[in-house]
């Protein structure tokens, strides 16, 4: 039998135990495991995230900048808070020594040759647990041909994830003929949050984005969208953060940049340190020149 220890004496009766709220909007009532996983996506110090999205190949193949994940993306991974990718790329390319959060693409089906909203869930929960992911991402096509099916994909994923403490990211997809305005994004983001998504990814709009963020009761992450000149991309990121976004999920505006490693570091300065766009652009140019 082990030797019996002496009874404790110092109980600090005059110091009440702290019971701090969780740092993410709308997430305080979640279980410890769910919060821990969200803390691997969002930096607890800033409350924000720089997600590097490299999951484009799941419907459009090896697009520009993603021809070789091992050569083009892995050197950028240390500067991102999390990677958003597919299970095929995770297993084949990302070293298991990578310890930051993984956001796993969980929906799929059609290619760019078909109707994109006709997606289904592409993984099960056992797979997500095996891969030790921090969250799962599902596309939601509000207003799309298969709107109800995509919403059902999301609610099923939320239910499965809640059983095992894995958050769900709802990605608001916008078709070619849909209006990209504040009214649409308020609808899409609010629907995703109301039906259980733990955080939402959506596009930035110059007019009314602050109302989109304010009316969404869970963290909102800005989608990078199409490739923009670096200063424009940094300005868009800055505006989104100042107007209520909890981070950015950028892909093409980073890996298609002339200097991707410099660009992702400049985006990080904007997101985590509120660096102004022009200052961040100068920072990008300095890093680019250094090589």
Protein Blocks (a to p, Z undefined) as FASTA:
>chain_A
ZZdddddfblolmlccdddddfbehilmpcfklmmmmmmmpcfklopacdddfklmmmno
jaehilpmmlmmmmmmmmpmbdcddfklmmmmmcfkbmbdcdddfbdhidfkbcfklccd
fbdfklmmmnopabdcddddehiaklmmmmmmmmmmmmmmmmnopacdddddddfkbccd
fklmmmmmmmmmmnopabdcddddfehplmmmmmpcbdcdddebjaddfklmmmmmmmmm
mnopabdcdfklmmmpfblmlmmmmmmmmmmnopafklmmmmmmmmmmnZZ
